[in-house]
Amino acid sequence: MHNFHPTILREYDIRGVIDETLNEADARAIGRSFGSIVRRQGGSRVAVGYDGRLSSPSLEQALVMGLREAGVDALRIGLGATPMLYYAVYALNADGGIQITGSHNPPNYNGFKMMLGHAPFFGDAIKALGAVAARGDWESGAGDEQSIDLLDQYVARLLEGFQGTGFRIAWDAGNGAAGPALEKLAARLPGEHVLLNSRVDGTFPAHHPDPTVEANLEQLKQAVADGGLDFGIAFDGDGDRIGAIDGKGRVIWGDQLLAIYAEALLKQHPGAIVIGDVKSSQLLYDRIAALGGQPLMWKTGHSLIKAKMKETGSPLAGEMSGHVFFADRYYGFDDALYAGVRLIEAVSALGGDLSVLKSAMPELVSTPELRFPCSEERKFAVIGEVMARLGADGAQVNDIDGARVNTADGWWLLRASNTQDVLVARAESASPDGLERLVAQINAQLAASGVAAVTVAH
């Protein structure tokens, strides 16, 4: 038996620190365990891709070995964005898929995002995989492997039915896995395109590839300003989250992007359900309703959002984190490259100026996403304590995902992260004074549960 690290099992994916909590033996065990699950459901073929992290190629090799030992054929699509792996599962009619990726985590992290059949693999399914690995309860066989180049086919799919006009756009791949596809995509789009950091480099020399952190968008802002460009688009490390700035260098946050997508989409699908996550602004839900759509607030987490889309028949969903889901692409899987294409189409359909769309949005003051270290064992207990106190106080609480509290000043949210050992908070108000009072409420709840508070500048 190998020394499998159960601490790498998360609710929505598998993630760890290379050579500390995650190694090639773990990857091999995950491959054999997942392959055994696929075999027991009558499947035999699994697509495998990997991102640009330095540890990804060796983890991919070990994973493929494990799949083959379980008697499963590995369809190796190579280096690419996570959404290219999602595409591969559909295009190759595979029985599942695994992407080796550390997503937006630091360079020394890596992990695995999975699909079983055409559905996300998460929650209890990941726990069951861990149990299979811990017991060594594996199938045996001699699976084959095949290398398949899908990049051109994937890019062609991104552009299928494109109806946008030409803009002058800067794109920042952040030296992440979306770079190769971006180069081919930009070459086929109308307009003028300036590419930043499209060379894959797992050390991320330019900046960390997380477009939800404004500091990581400085290079993009400079490129837009220097070139007098129309707007800029950025991706995270594995190409499933999008960030954007307008021609004036202002950030278009995830919920604001979703409002733009919704306005364009609801012209074609009046009355449709549009899903946002619990971290999104109230302005998003009000805007969807004003446009004649049906706003639906749901739990944060890409797998949960995908499942809710399928359940409700929603054509569009998104998260504050920049995951955007369009039902017309492999049943709502998040693809930031496709979201970039759809942003071009939306801006084209809504007057042709992203800066005008941004300026029309009401001004509120809000915190960034605040994070408080809290152990995996403690973080959900803290939320339970907070909910109990709020209930005793008669507060107005939405408990879809943590505690989202409405007050006369606005709203605040406190929830446990799905992927990290932290509590996540956010607050939004019409005034700085109101925001200060909301943050004080968050800090009071944290202090009551023994979690260190923060001071927020605004």
C-alpha positions as CSV (number, residue, x, y, z in Angstrom):
1,M,0.0,0.0,0.0
2,H,1.1,3.6,-0.7
3,N,0.9,6.4,1.8
4,F,-2.2,8.1,0.4
5,H,-2.8,11.6,1.8
6,P,-6.5,11.9,2.7
7,T,-6.1,15.6,3.5
8,I,-6.0,16.4,-0.2
9,L,-9.7,15.4,-0.6
10,R,-11.9,18.5,-0.8
11,E,-15.6,19.0,-1.3
12,Y,-15.3,20.1,-5.0
13,D,-11.9,18.8,-6.1
14,I,-8.6,17.3,-4.8
15,R,-5.9,19.7,-3.9
16,G,-2.6,19.7,-2.0
17,V,1.0,21.0,-1.7
18,I,3.5,19.2,-3.9
19,D,5.8,16.9,-1.9
20,E,4.1,17.8,1.3
21,T,0.5,16.6,1.0
22,L,0.4,15.6,-2.7
23,N,2.9,13.5,-4.7
24,E,3.0,11.1,-7.6
25,A,2.0,8.1,-5.4
26,D,-1.2,10.0,-4.6
27,A,-1.8,10.7,-8.3
28,R,-1.4,7.1,-9.2
29,A,-3.8,6.0,-6.4
30,I,-6.3,8.6,-7.6
31,G,-6.0,7.3,-11.2
32,R,-6.5,3.7,-10.1
33,S,-9.4,4.6,-7.8
34,F,-11.2,6.8,-10.3
35,G,-10.6,4.2,-13.0
36,S,-12.1,1.5,-10.7
37,I,-15.2,3.7,-10.2
38,V,-15.5,4.2,-14.0
39,R,-15.1,0.4,-14.6
40,R,-17.8,-0.4,-12.0
41,Q,-20.2,1.9,-13.8
42,G,-19.6,0.2,-17.1
43,G,-17.1,2.7,-18.5
44,S,-13.7,2.2,-20.0
45,R,-12.3,5.5,-21.3
46,V,-11.1,8.6,-19.4
47,A,-9.8,11.9,-20.9
48,V,-6.8,13.4,-19.1
49,G,-5.4,16.9,-19.4
50,Y,-3.0,19.0,-17.3
51,D,-2.2,22.7,-16.7
52,G,1.2,24.5,-16.9
53,R,2.4,24.0,-13.4
54,L,5.9,22.5,-13.1
55,S,4.6,19.5,-11.2
56,S,1.7,18.7,-13.6
57,P,3.5,16.5,-16.2
58,S,4.8,14.1,-13.6
59,L,1.4,13.9,-11.9
60,E,-0.2,13.3,-15.2
61,Q,2.1,10.4,-16.0
62,A,1.4,8.8,-12.6
63,L,-2.3,9.3,-12.9
64,V,-2.4,7.7,-16.3
65,M,-0.5,4.7,-14.9
66,G,-3.1,4.3,-12.2
67,L,-6.0,4.5,-14.8
68,R,-4.3,1.9,-16.9
69,E,-3.7,-0.4,-13.9
70,A,-7.5,-0.3,-13.3
71,G,-8.1,-1.4,-16.9
72,V,-9.2,2.0,-18.2
73,D,-7.9,3.6,-21.4
74,A,-6.4,7.1,-21.0
75,L,-7.1,9.6,-23.7
76,R,-4.3,12.1,-23.1
77,I,-5.1,15.5,-24.5
78,G,-1.9,17.1,-23.0
79,L,-1.3,20.7,-21.8
80,G,-4.4,22.9,-21.9
81,A,-7.1,24.8,-20.1
82,T,-9.5,22.9,-17.8
83,P,-12.4,23.7,-20.1
84,M,-10.6,22.0,-23.0
85,L,-10.7,18.8,-20.8
86,Y,-14.5,19.3,-20.3
87,Y,-14.8,19.7,-24.1
88,A,-12.7,16.5,-24.6
89,V,-15.1,14.4,-22.5
90,Y,-18.0,15.4,-24.8
91,A,-16.0,15.4,-28.1
92,L,-14.4,12.0,-27.5
93,N,-17.5,10.6,-25.8
94,A,-15.4,9.6,-22.8
95,D,-16.7,8.0,-19.7
96,G,-15.1,10.6,-17.5
97,G,-12.3,13.2,-17.3
98,I,-9.6,14.4,-15.0
99,Q,-7.7,17.7,-15.3
100,I,-4.5,18.0,-13.3
101,T,-4.5,21.7,-12.1
102,G,-3.8,23.9,-9.2
103,S,-6.3,26.4,-10.5
104,H,-5.5,29.8,-8.9
105,N,-3.6,28.5,-6.0
106,P,0.2,29.3,-5.4
107,P,2.7,27.6,-7.7
108,N,3.6,24.8,-5.2
109,Y,0.0,23.6,-5.1
110,N,-1.6,21.2,-7.6
111,G,-4.7,19.1,-7.7
112,F,-7.4,17.3,-9.8
113,K,-10.8,18.4,-11.2
114,M,-12.9,15.5,-12.4
115,M,-16.0,14.5,-14.3
116,L,-17.8,11.2,-14.2
117,G,-19.8,10.7,-17.4
118,H,-20.9,14.2,-18.4
119,A,-21.4,15.5,-14.8
120,P,-19.1,17.1,-12.3
121,F,-17.6,14.7,-9.7
122,F,-17.7,16.3,-6.3
123,G,-18.9,16.0,-2.7
124,D,-19.8,12.5,-1.5
125,A,-18.3,11.1,-4.8
126,I,-14.8,12.5,-3.8
127,K,-15.2,11.0,-0.3
128,A,-16.1,7.7,-1.9
129,L,-13.0,7.9,-4.1
130,G,-10.9,8.5,-1.0
131,A,-12.3,5.4,0.7
132,V,-11.5,3.3,-2.4
133,A,-7.9,4.6,-2.4
134,A,-7.5,4.1,1.4
135,R,-8.7,0.4,1.1
136,G,-6.9,-0.3,-2.1
137,D,-10.2,-1.5,-3.4
138,W,-9.2,-1.5,-7.0
139,E,-10.0,-3.1,-10.3
140,S,-7.1,-4.6,-12.2
141,G,-6.5,-4.6,-15.9
142,A,-4.2,-3.4,-18.7
143,G,-5.7,-0.2,-20.1
144,D,-4.3,1.5,-23.1
145,E,-3.3,5.1,-23.7
146,Q,-3.7,7.4,-26.7
147,S,-2.4,11.0,-27.2
148,I,-5.0,13.2,-29.0
149,D,-4.4,16.8,-30.1
150,L,-7.8,18.7,-29.7
151,L,-6.5,22.3,-29.6
152,D,-7.6,23.4,-33.0
153,Q,-11.0,21.6,-32.7
154,Y,-11.6,23.1,-29.3
155,V,-10.8,26.7,-30.6
156,A,-13.1,26.1,-33.5
157,R,-15.9,25.2,-31.1
158,L,-15.3,28.4,-29.1
159,L,-16.0,30.4,-32.3
160,E,-19.0,28.4,-33.5
161,G,-21.8,30.8,-34.3
162,F,-19.9,33.9,-33.4
163,Q,-21.8,37.1,-33.9
164,G,-19.6,39.8,-32.5
165,T,-17.9,42.8,-34.1
166,G,-14.2,43.7,-34.0
167,F,-12.7,45.4,-30.9
168,R,-9.2,46.4,-29.8
169,I,-8.6,44.1,-26.8
170,A,-5.7,43.2,-24.5
171,W,-5.8,39.6,-23.2
172,D,-3.7,38.4,-20.3
173,A,-3.3,34.6,-19.9
174,G,-1.1,35.0,-16.8
175,N,1.3,32.4,-18.1
176,G,-1.4,29.9,-17.4
177,A,-2.7,27.0,-19.4
178,A,-5.1,29.0,-21.5
179,G,-2.2,30.6,-23.4
180,P,-2.0,28.2,-26.4
181,A,-5.7,28.3,-27.1
182,L,-5.8,32.1,-26.6
183,E,-3.1,32.6,-29.3
184,K,-5.2,30.6,-31.8
185,L,-8.4,32.2,-30.7
186,A,-7.2,35.8,-31.0
187,A,-5.8,35.0,-34.5
188,R,-9.3,34.1,-35.7
189,L,-11.3,36.9,-34.0
190,P,-12.0,40.2,-35.8
191,G,-10.4,43.3,-34.5
192,E,-7.0,44.0,-32.9
193,H,-5.6,41.8,-30.1
194,V,-2.7,42.4,-27.8
195,L,-1.6,39.2,-26.0
196,L,0.1,39.3,-22.6
197,N,1.8,36.4,-20.9
198,S,0.5,33.8,-23.3
199,R,3.6,31.6,-22.9
200,V,2.9,28.9,-20.4
201,D,5.3,29.1,-17.4
202,G,4.5,27.4,-14.2
203,T,6.5,29.9,-12.1
204,F,4.1,32.6,-13.2
205,P,6.8,35.3,-13.6
206,A,4.5,38.2,-14.5
207,H,2.0,38.0,-11.7
208,H,-0.1,35.4,-10.0
209,P,-2.9,34.2,-12.3
210,D,-6.0,35.2,-10.3
211,P,-8.1,37.9,-12.1
212,T,-10.3,38.4,-9.0
213,V,-7.4,40.2,-7.3
214,E,-7.1,43.7,-8.7
215,A,-3.3,43.9,-8.2
216,N,-3.0,41.1,-10.8
217,L,-4.7,43.2,-13.4
218,E,-2.2,46.1,-13.3
219,Q,-0.3,44.9,-16.4
220,L,-3.6,44.5,-18.3
221,K,-4.6,48.0,-17.3
222,Q,-1.3,49.4,-18.5
223,A,-1.7,47.6,-21.9
224,V,-5.2,49.0,-22.4
225,A,-4.1,52.5,-21.4
226,D,-0.9,52.5,-23.5
227,G,-2.8,51.2,-26.6
228,G,-6.0,53.2,-26.1
229,L,-7.8,49.8,-26.4
230,D,-11.5,49.1,-25.9
231,F,-11.1,46.7,-23.0
232,G,-9.1,43.9,-21.4
233,I,-9.7,40.3,-20.5
234,A,-7.7,38.1,-18.1
235,F,-7.8,34.4,-17.1
236,D,-6.8,32.4,-14.1
237,G,-4.2,29.6,-14.2
238,D,-6.4,26.9,-15.7
239,G,-8.6,29.1,-17.9
240,D,-12.0,28.5,-16.2
241,R,-12.3,32.0,-14.6
242,I,-12.5,35.4,-16.4
243,G,-11.7,38.9,-15.3
244,A,-12.2,42.1,-17.3
245,I,-11.5,45.8,-17.3
246,D,-13.1,48.5,-19.4
247,G,-11.3,51.1,-21.6
248,K,-10.9,53.4,-18.6
249,G,-9.1,50.7,-16.6
250,R,-12.0,50.0,-14.2
251,V,-12.5,46.4,-13.1
252,I,-15.7,44.7,-14.3
253,W,-16.3,42.4,-11.4
254,G,-17.8,38.9,-11.8
255,D,-21.3,39.9,-10.8
256,Q,-21.1,42.9,-13.1
257,L,-20.0,40.7,-16.0
258,L,-22.9,38.4,-15.3
259,A,-25.3,41.4,-15.5
260,I,-23.9,42.3,-18.9
261,Y,-24.2,38.7,-20.1
262,A,-27.7,38.6,-18.7
263,E,-28.9,41.7,-20.5
264,A,-27.7,40.4,-23.9
265,L,-29.1,36.9,-23.2
266,L,-32.5,37.9,-22.0
267,K,-33.1,39.7,-25.3
268,Q,-33.0,36.2,-26.9
269,H,-34.5,34.3,-23.9
270,P,-37.0,36.5,-22.2
271,G,-38.0,35.4,-18.8
272,A,-35.1,33.0,-18.4
273,I,-33.7,32.0,-15.0
274,V,-30.2,33.5,-14.4
275,I,-28.3,32.2,-11.4
276,G,-25.8,34.1,-9.3
277,D,-23.9,33.0,-6.2
278,V,-24.4,34.1,-2.7
279,K,-21.4,36.5,-2.8
280,S,-22.9,38.5,-5.7
281,S,-24.2,42.0,-5.3
282,Q,-27.9,42.6,-4.7
283,L,-27.7,44.9,-7.8
284,L,-27.2,41.8,-9.9
285,Y,-30.5,40.2,-8.8
286,D,-32.3,43.5,-9.1
287,R,-31.0,44.0,-12.6
288,I,-32.0,40.5,-13.8
289,A,-35.5,41.1,-12.5
290,A,-35.7,44.6,-14.2
291,L,-34.7,43.0,-17.5
292,G,-37.6,40.5,-17.2
293,G,-35.5,37.6,-16.1
294,Q,-35.9,35.3,-13.0
295,P,-33.0,35.9,-10.6
296,L,-31.9,32.9,-8.5
297,M,-29.3,33.1,-5.8
298,W,-27.5,29.9,-5.1
299,K,-24.5,28.4,-3.3
300,T,-21.0,29.3,-4.2
301,G,-19.0,26.4,-5.9
302,H,-18.8,25.7,-9.6
303,S,-20.1,22.1,-9.3
304,L,-23.1,23.3,-7.3
305,I,-23.9,26.0,-9.8
306,K,-23.6,23.5,-12.7
307,A,-26.0,21.1,-11.0
308,K,-28.5,23.9,-10.3
309,M,-28.4,25.0,-13.9
310,K,-29.3,21.6,-15.0
311,E,-32.0,21.3,-12.4
312,T,-33.7,24.6,-13.4
313,G,-33.0,24.7,-17.1
314,S,-31.1,28.0,-16.6
315,P,-29.2,29.2,-19.8
316,L,-26.8,31.4,-17.8
317,A,-25.1,31.4,-14.4
318,G,-22.1,32.9,-12.8
319,E,-20.1,33.5,-9.6
320,M,-18.3,36.5,-8.1
321,S,-15.1,34.6,-8.6
322,G,-15.3,34.8,-12.4
323,H,-16.7,31.4,-13.2
324,V,-19.4,31.9,-15.9
325,F,-21.6,29.1,-17.2
326,F,-23.4,29.1,-20.5
327,A,-25.8,26.2,-21.1
328,D,-25.0,26.1,-24.8
329,R,-21.5,24.9,-24.2
330,Y,-21.1,21.3,-22.9
331,Y,-24.1,21.7,-20.6
332,G,-23.0,24.7,-18.7
333,F,-19.4,24.0,-17.8
334,D,-17.3,27.0,-17.1
335,D,-15.0,28.2,-19.8
336,A,-13.3,31.6,-19.5
337,L,-12.1,31.6,-23.2
338,Y,-15.7,31.1,-24.2
339,A,-16.8,33.7,-21.7
340,G,-14.4,36.1,-23.4
341,V,-16.0,35.4,-26.8
342,R,-19.4,35.9,-25.3
343,L,-18.3,39.2,-23.8
344,I,-17.4,40.4,-27.2
345,E,-20.8,39.4,-28.5
346,A,-22.6,41.0,-25.5
347,V,-20.8,44.3,-25.9
348,S,-21.5,44.2,-29.6
349,A,-25.2,43.6,-29.0
350,L,-25.5,46.3,-26.2
351,G,-24.1,49.3,-28.0
352,G,-20.4,48.5,-28.6
353,D,-18.8,50.3,-25.6
354,L,-18.0,48.4,-22.4
355,S,-17.1,51.6,-20.6
356,V,-20.6,52.9,-21.2
357,L,-22.1,49.7,-19.7
358,K,-19.8,50.0,-16.7
359,S,-20.6,53.7,-16.1
360,A,-24.4,52.9,-16.2
361,M,-24.0,50.6,-13.2
362,P,-25.1,52.0,-9.9
363,E,-22.3,52.9,-7.5
364,L,-22.2,50.9,-4.2
365,V,-19.4,50.5,-1.8
366,S,-18.2,47.0,-0.9
367,T,-15.4,45.1,0.7
368,P,-13.2,42.8,-1.4
369,E,-13.6,39.2,-0.6
370,L,-12.2,38.9,3.0
371,R,-10.5,35.7,4.1
372,F,-9.9,34.6,7.7
373,P,-7.7,31.5,8.4
374,C,-9.8,28.8,10.0
375,S,-9.1,25.1,10.1
376,E,-11.1,22.6,8.1
377,E,-12.4,21.1,11.3
378,R,-13.5,24.5,12.8
379,K,-14.7,26.6,9.8
380,F,-18.2,24.9,9.5
381,A,-18.7,24.9,13.3
382,V,-18.0,28.7,13.3
383,I,-20.7,29.2,10.7
384,G,-23.1,27.1,12.9
385,E,-22.4,29.3,15.9
386,V,-22.9,32.5,13.9
387,M,-26.3,31.2,12.6
388,A,-27.4,30.3,16.1
389,R,-26.6,33.8,17.4
390,L,-28.3,35.5,14.4
391,G,-31.3,33.3,14.9
392,A,-31.5,34.2,18.6
393,D,-31.3,37.9,17.6
394,G,-34.0,37.7,15.0
395,A,-31.8,38.8,12.2
396,Q,-32.9,38.7,8.6
397,V,-30.7,35.8,7.2
398,N,-30.5,33.9,4.0
399,D,-28.9,30.6,4.9
400,I,-28.4,29.1,1.4
401,D,-24.7,29.1,1.8
402,G,-23.4,30.4,5.2
403,A,-25.1,33.5,6.5
404,R,-26.1,36.4,4.3
405,V,-27.6,39.0,6.5
406,N,-29.8,41.9,5.3
407,T,-29.9,45.1,7.3
408,A,-30.9,48.7,6.7
409,D,-27.3,49.4,5.7
410,G,-27.1,46.7,3.1
411,W,-25.9,43.1,3.4
412,W,-23.0,41.1,4.7
413,L,-22.0,37.5,4.2
414,L,-19.9,35.0,6.2
415,R,-19.4,31.5,4.8
416,A,-16.9,28.6,4.9
417,S,-14.7,28.3,1.8
418,N,-15.2,25.2,-0.3
419,T,-11.6,24.9,-1.2
420,Q,-9.4,26.4,1.5
421,D,-9.1,26.5,5.3
422,V,-10.6,29.9,5.6
423,L,-13.9,31.7,6.3
424,V,-14.9,34.1,3.6
425,A,-16.8,37.4,4.2
426,R,-18.1,40.2,2.0
427,A,-20.2,43.3,2.7
428,E,-22.0,45.9,0.5
429,S,-23.7,49.2,1.3
430,A,-24.8,52.4,-0.2
431,S,-22.4,54.5,1.9
432,P,-19.0,54.2,3.5
433,D,-20.5,54.6,7.0
434,G,-23.0,51.8,6.3
435,L,-20.2,49.6,5.1
436,E,-18.2,50.3,8.3
437,R,-21.2,49.2,10.4
438,L,-21.6,46.0,8.4
439,V,-18.0,45.1,8.8
440,A,-18.3,45.7,12.5
441,Q,-21.1,43.1,12.6
442,I,-18.9,40.6,10.8
443,N,-16.0,41.3,13.2
444,A,-18.3,40.9,16.2
445,Q,-19.4,37.5,15.0
446,L,-15.9,36.4,14.3
447,A,-14.7,37.6,17.7
448,A,-17.6,35.7,19.4
449,S,-16.3,32.5,17.9
450,G,-12.6,33.2,18.6
451,V,-11.6,34.2,15.0
452,A,-9.4,37.2,14.5
453,A,-11.1,40.2,13.0
454,V,-9.8,42.6,10.4
455,T,-9.9,46.3,9.6
456,V,-11.1,47.2,6.1
457,A,-9.9,50.3,4.3
458,H,-12.4,51.9,2.0
